[in-house]
Amino acid sequence: MPEDHWHIGTQIDMSSFVEAAVYEEQQVDEVPGVSVGSKRHLAHLSRLSPRLGVLNNIPFAIPFETRVHIFRLFIQNDMERRGFDQFSRIGRVEVSIRREHIAQDGYDKLSGVDLRAPIFITFIDQFGQAEAGIDGGGVFKEFFTSLCKEVFDTDRGLWLETKKNEIYPNPHSYASEPYSLSWYRFIGRILGKALYEGILVDVAFAGFFLAKWLDKQSFLDDLASLDPELYQGLVFLKNYTGNVEDLSLNFTVATEEFGVAKVVDLIQNGSNIPVTRENRLQYIYLVSHHRLTKQIKLQSEAFFEGLSEMIDHKWLRMFNQQELQILLGGVNSPIDLGDLRQHTQYGGLYNNEDPTIQAFWKV
């Protein structure tokens, strides 16, 4: 089957589709009492905003590049609606950040700020002096890159890595305490800022966690990326032809924090309920749900609360998990310098014809 088999680009005028989708997004109102992403919400979109309905229900019918273009137009309109201009001093937020405390200063000074506004950064050196220079965008990106490197560092205890070096929220109990949850909320806003500004972030999220961004339920197969050994054990149990009770399993899971083992009941009185041939599918579902969803429920909710402050949920539903990762971090392919130059935006008095800019591209 051809790669673009499902695309409807040959059947409609894509330029008109894009214009109509942007118009519909400006006009559509959320339905009171209906959760975003629910079947009622998607039906509402399809009825009142047919293009948004396509983008949220069958996004694969529209080429990925077109959906990215629509996503950027949604954000551009949102910025204009709020009166923000990336290169204007109007509404901008000016923040001083100590180089040796980037994450903590970022958290302290940006937690109550509307991150959709332009952020101008002044770095403070180790001697307490402001570094020379005017933030034309480069200083902010330097700050943002360093901030993301710190907050997504697994050594901070908020994130863990799979064997494929993909991160997901730490399921340990201390990660669900109020202070940790406030950090997840802040990180969600920071990642939303990256999407809002089109800044690529060098971080890879686990597929099962990305699925939660789209309100997709996690299943047994998603466990393979998180805990391959547990996944193999549950698949073995699912296909086991012998006497399941000989495996001496019950409705509990064992967890460990700081070297201390703990047994958690999956259902009431689970430690006294054996796993049998009849109830093993329920056991497999409960174990998968515990590992993939329940353990990180509060952490995920806090993260998505912060993310949704920046990015409208229906904008994200235009993509699947793999596409979201590309939207966040780009693709591993050679840089097209011609394309990069064509889409570069210059600040201040510079333009493409300036001798300094010409020399830059020659280098």
matplotlib code that plots the C-alpha trace (Angstrom):
import matplotlib.pyplot as plt

x = [0.0, 1.5, 2.7, 0.1, -2.7, -5.0, -4.3, -7.2, -4.9, -5.7, -9.5, -9.6, -7.8, -5.4, -4.9, -8.6, -8.7, -6.0, -7.6, -11.0, -9.5, -7.8, -11.1, -13.1, -10.5, -11.0, -14.8, -15.3, -16.3, -15.9, -19.1, -19.8, -19.7, -18.1, -14.5, -12.0, -11.2, -14.3, -16.6, -19.2, -16.5, -15.2, -18.8, -19.3, -16.2, -17.2, -20.7, -19.8, -16.3, -15.8, -12.2, -11.3, -13.3, -11.1, -8.0, -9.1, -10.8, -8.8, -5.7, -3.8, -5.9, -4.0, -0.2, 2.0, 3.7, 0.3, -0.8, 2.4, 1.7, -1.9, -0.5, 1.9, -1.0, -3.1, -0.3, 0.3, -3.3, -3.3, -0.3, -2.0, -5.2, -3.3, -1.4, 2.1, 4.9, 8.1, 10.2, 8.3, 8.8, 5.1, 4.0, 7.4, 8.7, 12.2, 13.9, 17.4, 18.8, 21.8, 23.9, 24.7, 21.0, 19.2, 16.5, 15.6, 15.6, 13.5, 11.0, 10.9, 10.6, 8.5, 6.0, 3.5, 4.3, 2.3, 4.8, 3.0, 4.5, 8.0, 10.6, 13.8, 16.7, 19.6, 22.2, 23.9, 27.4, 29.1, 30.1, 26.5, 27.0, 24.7, 26.3, 26.6, 24.4, 20.9, 18.5, 17.4, 16.2, 19.5, 20.0, 16.5, 17.2, 20.4, 18.6, 15.8, 18.1, 20.0, 16.7, 15.3, 18.6, 18.3, 14.6, 14.6, 17.8, 16.9, 19.3, 16.8, 14.4, 11.3, 11.9, 13.1, 14.4, 13.4, 16.1, 15.7, 16.6, 13.0, 11.7, 8.5, 7.4, 9.0, 6.3, 7.9, 5.7, 7.9, 7.3, 3.6, 4.2, 2.9, 6.3, 7.2, 3.8, 4.4, 7.6, 5.8, 3.3, 6.1, 7.8, 4.6, 4.4, 8.0, 7.4, 4.3, 6.5, 8.9, 5.9, 4.5, 7.8, 8.8, 12.0, 13.2, 13.9, 16.5, 14.3, 12.6, 9.4, 8.3, 5.5, 3.0, 3.5, 3.0, -0.2, -1.6, -1.2, -3.8, -6.1, -5.3, -5.6, -2.5, -2.6, -0.5, 1.7, 2.7, 4.3, 7.0, 8.8, 8.5, 9.3, 10.3, 10.7, 7.2, 5.7, 7.2, 6.0, 2.4, 2.5, 3.7, 0.8, -1.7, -0.7, 0.1, -1.6, -0.8, -2.5, -2.2, -2.6, 0.7, 2.4, 1.4, 0.3, -2.2, -3.7, -0.8, 2.3, 5.6, 7.3, 10.6, 11.6, 15.1, 15.7, 12.4, 10.0, 6.3, 3.4, 0.3, -3.1, -4.5, -8.0, -9.5, -8.0, -5.9, -3.2, -5.7, -7.1, -5.2, -4.7, -6.6, -7.3, -10.6, -9.4, -5.9, -6.9, -8.3, -4.9, -2.9, -5.1, -4.7, -0.9, -0.5, -2.9, -1.0, 2.4, 1.4, -1.3, -2.0, 1.5, 2.1, -1.5, -0.9, 2.5, 0.9, -2.1, 0.1, 2.3, -0.7, -2.3, 0.8, 1.0, -2.7, -2.1, 0.1, -1.2, -4.9, -5.5, -7.3, -4.2, -2.2, -4.9, -3.9, -0.8, 0.0, 2.7, 5.5, 4.5, 4.4, 7.9, 9.0, 7.1, 9.0, 12.5, 12.7, 14.1, 17.6, 18.5, 21.1, 20.5, 19.4, 21.3, 19.4, 16.0, 17.4, 18.5, 15.2, 13.3, 15.6, 14.1, 16.5, 16.1, 17.1, 18.7, 19.9, 18.6, 19.6, 21.6, 23.7, 27.5, 27.7, 24.9, 26.4, 29.7, 27.9, 26.3, 29.5, 31.1]
y = [0.0, 3.4, 5.6, 8.3, 5.8, 7.5, 11.1, 13.1, 15.8, 14.7, 15.0, 18.5, 21.8, 21.6, 25.4, 25.9, 23.2, 24.9, 28.3, 26.8, 24.8, 28.0, 29.9, 27.2, 27.0, 30.7, 30.3, 27.1, 27.2, 24.4, 22.7, 23.2, 20.0, 18.0, 16.9, 17.7, 14.6, 12.7, 11.1, 13.9, 16.5, 15.0, 14.6, 18.3, 19.3, 17.1, 18.7, 22.4, 22.3, 19.6, 20.4, 20.2, 17.0, 15.5, 16.7, 15.3, 12.0, 11.0, 13.1, 10.5, 11.6, 14.9, 14.9, 15.4, 18.5, 20.1, 19.4, 20.9, 24.0, 24.2, 23.8, 26.7, 28.9, 28.0, 29.3, 32.3, 33.3, 32.7, 35.0, 37.7, 37.3, 37.8, 40.8, 39.2, 39.8, 37.8, 40.9, 43.5, 44.9, 45.1, 42.5, 40.9, 39.4, 40.2, 37.7, 37.4, 33.9, 32.8, 30.5, 28.2, 27.8, 27.7, 25.2, 26.6, 30.2, 29.3, 27.5, 30.4, 33.2, 31.7, 29.6, 32.5, 34.0, 33.7, 31.8, 32.6, 36.1, 36.9, 36.0, 38.1, 36.6, 38.2, 35.8, 36.6, 35.3, 33.6, 37.1, 38.3, 40.6, 40.8, 39.4, 41.9, 41.5, 42.0, 39.0, 39.0, 35.4, 33.6, 34.1, 32.8, 29.7, 29.1, 29.4, 27.2, 24.5, 24.4, 24.5, 21.5, 19.6, 20.0, 19.4, 16.2, 14.9, 11.5, 12.2, 14.8, 12.0, 13.2, 11.0, 7.4, 5.9, 2.8, 0.6, 2.6, 5.8, 7.1, 8.9, 8.7, 10.1, 8.5, 6.2, 6.4, 7.9, 10.9, 12.0, 12.4, 14.7, 18.3, 19.9, 17.3, 17.7, 21.5, 20.7, 18.4, 21.2, 23.6, 21.2, 20.7, 24.5, 24.6, 21.9, 23.8, 26.9, 24.8, 23.7, 27.3, 28.8, 26.0, 25.2, 21.6, 19.8, 17.0, 14.6, 11.3, 10.3, 6.7, 5.8, 4.8, 8.2, 10.1, 8.1, 9.7, 13.2, 12.0, 10.4, 7.0, 4.0, 1.9, -1.8, -4.9, -4.3, -0.9, -2.5, -4.0, -0.6, 0.1, -3.3, -6.0, -8.7, -8.1, -8.0, -11.3, -12.8, -11.6, -12.9, -16.2, -16.3, -15.3, -18.3, -20.7, -24.1, -25.7, -25.2, -21.5, -21.9, -23.9, -20.5, -19.3, -15.9, -13.6, -10.2, -8.1, -6.4, -5.9, -2.5, -1.2, 2.2, 3.0, -0.7, -1.2, -3.8, -3.3, -5.4, -3.6, -5.2, -4.8, -5.5, -5.6, -8.5, -9.3, -11.1, -13.8, -14.2, -16.6, -16.1, -18.8, -19.7, -17.9, -14.6, -14.4, -11.8, -9.6, -10.0, -9.1, -6.0, -4.9, -5.3, -3.5, -0.7, -0.3, 0.0, 2.1, 4.4, 4.2, 4.6, 7.8, 9.2, 12.2, 13.0, 12.8, 14.9, 17.7, 17.6, 17.8, 20.6, 22.6, 21.6, 22.5, 26.0, 26.6, 24.2, 23.6, 19.9, 19.6, 20.9, 17.9, 15.5, 16.2, 13.9, 10.4, 9.5, 9.2, 12.5, 14.2, 13.1, 14.6, 17.8, 18.0, 16.9, 16.9, 14.0, 12.5, 13.6, 15.8, 19.6, 21.2, 24.5, 25.9, 25.3, 26.6, 29.8, 30.3, 30.0, 32.0, 35.1, 37.9, 40.4, 43.9, 45.6, 42.4, 40.8, 38.2, 40.7, 42.0, 41.4, 39.8, 37.4, 36.6, 35.8, 33.6, 31.4, 31.1, 29.7]
z = [0.0, -1.0, 1.9, 1.0, 0.4, 3.0, 2.0, 0.6, -0.9, -4.5, -3.8, -2.3, -2.6, 0.4, 0.5, 0.9, 3.5, 5.5, 5.4, 6.4, 9.3, 10.7, 10.4, 12.1, 14.9, 15.6, 15.6, 17.5, 21.2, 23.7, 24.9, 28.6, 30.6, 27.8, 28.3, 25.5, 23.5, 24.5, 21.9, 22.4, 22.0, 18.8, 17.5, 18.3, 16.3, 13.3, 13.2, 13.6, 12.3, 9.7, 9.0, 12.7, 12.8, 10.1, 11.9, 15.2, 14.0, 11.0, 11.0, 8.9, 5.9, 5.9, 5.1, 8.2, 6.8, 6.2, 9.7, 11.1, 9.0, 10.4, 13.9, 13.4, 12.0, 15.1, 17.3, 15.2, 15.5, 19.2, 19.6, 17.6, 19.5, 22.8, 21.4, 21.5, 19.1, 19.3, 18.4, 20.3, 23.8, 24.4, 26.9, 27.2, 30.4, 31.5, 33.8, 35.3, 35.7, 37.6, 35.3, 38.2, 39.1, 35.8, 36.7, 40.1, 39.0, 36.0, 38.2, 40.8, 38.2, 35.5, 37.4, 37.6, 34.2, 31.0, 28.9, 25.7, 26.1, 24.7, 27.4, 27.5, 29.6, 31.3, 32.6, 36.0, 36.2, 39.3, 40.6, 40.6, 37.6, 34.6, 31.4, 28.6, 25.6, 24.3, 24.1, 20.4, 20.8, 21.1, 24.8, 25.5, 23.4, 25.3, 28.6, 27.3, 26.1, 29.4, 31.3, 29.4, 29.9, 33.6, 34.2, 32.1, 33.7, 35.2, 38.1, 39.4, 40.3, 38.3, 35.3, 34.6, 31.4, 29.5, 28.0, 24.8, 26.7, 26.4, 29.5, 31.5, 34.9, 38.0, 39.6, 43.1, 45.8, 46.4, 42.8, 43.6, 46.5, 46.1, 45.5, 42.9, 41.2, 41.0, 39.1, 36.7, 36.1, 35.4, 33.0, 31.2, 30.7, 29.6, 27.0, 25.9, 25.4, 23.2, 21.0, 21.0, 19.9, 17.6, 19.6, 19.3, 22.5, 22.8, 24.7, 23.7, 25.6, 26.0, 23.6, 26.3, 27.9, 24.6, 24.0, 27.2, 25.6, 23.1, 25.7, 24.4, 26.7, 27.4, 26.8, 27.5, 24.4, 25.6, 28.6, 26.4, 26.2, 29.9, 31.5, 28.9, 31.6, 33.1, 29.6, 28.7, 32.0, 31.4, 27.8, 29.1, 31.6, 28.9, 26.7, 29.5, 28.9, 32.2, 35.6, 36.2, 40.0, 40.0, 39.3, 42.8, 41.7, 43.4, 42.8, 44.0, 42.6, 44.3, 44.2, 45.6, 46.7, 48.2, 48.7, 50.6, 49.1, 49.3, 48.2, 46.7, 46.3, 42.8, 44.1, 47.6, 49.5, 46.5, 48.4, 49.3, 45.7, 43.5, 39.8, 37.9, 34.3, 34.6, 36.0, 34.5, 31.9, 34.6, 36.4, 33.3, 32.7, 36.3, 36.4, 33.1, 34.2, 37.5, 35.8, 32.8, 34.3, 38.0, 39.3, 37.3, 37.3, 39.5, 37.8, 34.4, 35.3, 36.7, 33.6, 31.2, 33.3, 32.6, 29.0, 28.3, 29.6, 26.6, 23.9, 23.1, 23.4, 20.1, 18.4, 19.7, 18.6, 15.0, 15.5, 16.6, 19.1, 16.6, 15.0, 18.4, 19.0, 15.7, 16.5, 19.8, 18.8, 15.0, 13.0, 12.8, 9.2, 7.7, 7.9, 4.7, 4.8, 1.9, 3.6, 6.9, 5.3, 3.4, 6.7, 9.0, 10.6, 11.4, 14.2, 14.7, 11.6, 10.0, 6.8, 4.3, 2.3, 5.2, 4.7, 8.1, 7.3, 3.9, 5.6, 8.2, 5.5, 3.6, 6.7]

ax = plt.figure().add_subplot(projection="3d")
ax.plot(x, y, z, "-o")
ax.set_aspect("equal")
plt.show()
